[in-house]
């Protein structure tokens, strides 16, 4: 190979990596959003199950679901008290979500802005 051919190959590889790299990075952000949303839905399912009891106490829910977690740039923060159950995600420009349980009807309200 001549030097010109090698330079052309290097330029082509540079252009291809410049096109592909942003796509791969956005996939990681999407995975973090999905993980945070899954955590919120899991907590709300546990809260709904607790709500079916005669005298629900949401602090009985698994402590792992009650602790704050970080998924990349997203912080997931639950708020669990004896009488209420909610959660929120913050910190990323690509997602913000809020989950809340209506303890009277047992219906979960999810607000997500993607």
MONOR-V308738 format. One record per run of one state. SS is the DSSP state (2 for helix, 1 for strand, 0 for the rest). FROM is the first residue (numbers start at 1). LEN is the number of residues. If there is no record, write none. Layout:
SS:FROM:LEN + SS:FROM:LEN
This chain:
0:1:2 + 2:3:49 + 0:52:6 + 2:58:3 + 0:61:2 + 2:63:4 + 0:67:2 + 1:69:3 + 0:72:2 + 1:74:7 + 0:81:4 + 1:85:8 + 0:93:2 + 1:95:7 + 0:102:6 + 1:108:6 + 0:114:1
